[in-house]
Each structure stands twice: as structure tokens, then as C-alpha cells.
Amino acid sequence: MKIVGFAGSNSKKSINKQFVKYTLEQLKDHEIHLLDLNDFEIPMFGVDREEEKGYPNKVKEFIEIIQSADGLVVSLAEHNGAYTAVFKNLMDWCSRYELKFFNKIPMLLLSTSPGGYGGGNSMELGLSRLPKFDANIVANFSLPKFNDNFNNENGIKDDELRANYEAKLQEFKKELI
Ligand SMILES: Cc1cc2nc3c(=O)[nH]c(=O)nc-3n(C[C@H](O)[C@H](O)[C@H](O)COP(=O)(O)O)c2cc1C
């Protein structure tokens, strides 16, 4: 099975990317691929740009990679109570090229932030909006206070949070069989 993961962030030090990377490492029985949205730099979506110049190749490339996956791990960063502009822009482009581009591929939806809600607003938005693109969110988990609760070697430090996360990971793994 091929699992593709990415963070909804273009930060070089993205904590969401670190969280996706850690999660993909827990799925090493499978073929894992970690994407970086910096490799999919595309212009700001606009209907005029779309009409005049069509779809950037990077949009098609991104959709092809997504649709080649058997499972998706996505972790949403939060800016001002919503997912980031870079993620929204990508979603806007992809949805215009092919509305249902997530193809019902099982998705583990994550979010994290340094705050106590762990990117929960972004998560709520993702849970309500991404299914419009046929995202099949089979499990979701938000990790609060990333800097206190996570390190790259041992993952989630807090026992209760770790148990919760592992249960969600199991739910996702079941969908991959
Ligand atoms: C413009 C901006 C707005 C932010 N707004 C929020 C917010 O609404 N909620 C939150 O939990 N964190 C917020 N943060 C902090 C981010 O969660 C933090 O920068 C985090 O590292 C972003 O995830 P990333 O490292 O994966 O990009 C904001 C950060 C920036 C730069």
C-alpha cells in the first residue's frame, strides 16, 4: 500500500510536517511518501488567471500523486482560526481542476499547533470542507501544545494523548487492509 502524507503548511520548520513525518514512520510496513507544499508552489487562485492560463502543472502533478495513494495522512496548520492560505489556495486550484479529487481514499486527518486547541479550528474546517472533495476522513486527531507534548524521537509524550492518537492510527490502519 502506498501512503502519501503532507502538512498544510509552507513553513520550513513546520510542526505539522514533523507530525506527519512521525506518523508516516509508524506506517513503515507500507510504501510511504512525504510531500512538502513548497515543492508545489502555484500562483494565487483567481478566475481570470484560470481562464487566461489554465491550470498550473503543479496542480495536476499534486492531484496525480494524491490519486496514486492508497491512504493519505494530512496535518493542518492553523492561521487565524482557519487552515493556512497555502493550503486553501491549493484546495481551490485542485477543486477547480477536479472537484472530487480526493477520490474517497482513506485519510487520517491531523492538526497541531503550539496552542491548547491544537489547530482545532483548522480541524473543524477540514472535517466539514474536505469531504466536499471526496476526502474519506476515517479518523482524526488534534495534538495540543505541540512544543510541550511532542518530540521527534519518542513522539507524543503525554500518555492519554498518545493512547488517543494510537487509537486513531489503528482506525486508519484498518482501512488499509
Ligand atoms: C499568521 C499566523 C496566525 C496564527 N494563528 C493561529 C491560530 O489561530 N491558532 C493557533 O493555534 N495557532 C496560530 N498560529 C500559530 C501556528 O499554529 C504556529 O505558527 C504553527 O507552528 C503553524 O504550524 P506549522 O509550523 O505546521 O506551519 C498562527 C501563526 C501565524 C504565523
The ligand as a MOL file (V3000), in Angstrom:
LIG
                    3D

  0  0  0     0  0            999 V3000
M  V30 BEGIN CTAB
M  V30 COUNTS 31 33 0 0 0
M  V30 BEGIN ATOM
M  V30 1 C -0.3730 34.4380 10.8870 0
M  V30 2 C -0.4550 33.3930 11.9660 0
M  V30 3 C -1.6620 33.1410 12.5750 0
M  V30 4 C -1.7570 32.1520 13.5580 0
M  V30 5 N -2.9680 31.8560 14.0900 0
M  V30 6 C -3.1120 30.7940 14.9080 0
M  V30 7 C -4.3920 30.3650 15.3520 0
M  V30 8 O -5.4140 30.9310 15.0120 0
M  V30 9 N -4.4550 29.2870 16.1570 0
M  V30 10 C -3.3390 28.6030 16.5570 0
M  V30 11 O -3.4710 27.6190 17.2790 0
M  V30 12 N -2.0960 28.9760 16.1500 0
M  V30 13 C -1.9590 30.0520 15.3390 0
M  V30 14 N -0.7140 30.4380 14.9000 0
M  V30 15 C 0.4560 29.7110 15.3570 0
M  V30 16 C 0.6810 28.4950 14.4810 0
M  V30 17 O -0.1350 27.4340 14.9390 0
M  V30 18 C 2.1550 28.0900 14.5190 0
M  V30 19 O 2.9060 29.0710 13.8290 0
M  V30 20 C 2.4100 26.7230 13.9270 0
M  V30 21 O 3.7990 26.4400 14.0150 0
M  V30 22 C 1.9310 26.6290 12.4990 0
M  V30 23 O 2.0540 25.3120 12.0300 0
M  V30 24 P 3.2780 24.8950 11.0790 0
M  V30 25 O 4.5470 25.0340 11.9140 0
M  V30 26 O 2.9900 23.4780 10.7160 0
M  V30 27 O 3.2820 25.8340 9.9080 0
M  V30 28 C -0.5960 31.4290 13.9410 0
M  V30 29 C 0.6250 31.7250 13.3210 0
M  V30 30 C 0.7150 32.6870 12.3510 0
M  V30 31 C 2.0280 32.9510 11.6630 0
M  V30 END ATOM
M  V30 BEGIN BOND
M  V30 1 1 1 2
M  V30 2 1 2 3
M  V30 3 2 2 30
M  V30 4 2 3 4
M  V30 5 1 4 5
M  V30 6 1 4 28
M  V30 7 2 5 6
M  V30 8 1 6 7
M  V30 9 1 6 13
M  V30 10 2 7 8
M  V30 11 1 7 9
M  V30 12 1 9 10
M  V30 13 2 10 11
M  V30 14 1 10 12
M  V30 15 2 12 13
M  V30 16 1 13 14
M  V30 17 1 14 15
M  V30 18 1 14 28
M  V30 19 1 15 16
M  V30 20 1 16 17
M  V30 21 1 16 18
M  V30 22 1 18 19
M  V30 23 1 18 20
M  V30 24 1 20 21
M  V30 25 1 20 22
M  V30 26 1 22 23
M  V30 27 1 23 24
M  V30 28 2 24 25
M  V30 29 1 24 26
M  V30 30 1 24 27
M  V30 31 2 28 29
M  V30 32 1 29 30
M  V30 33 1 30 31
M  V30 END BOND
M  V30 END CTAB
M  END
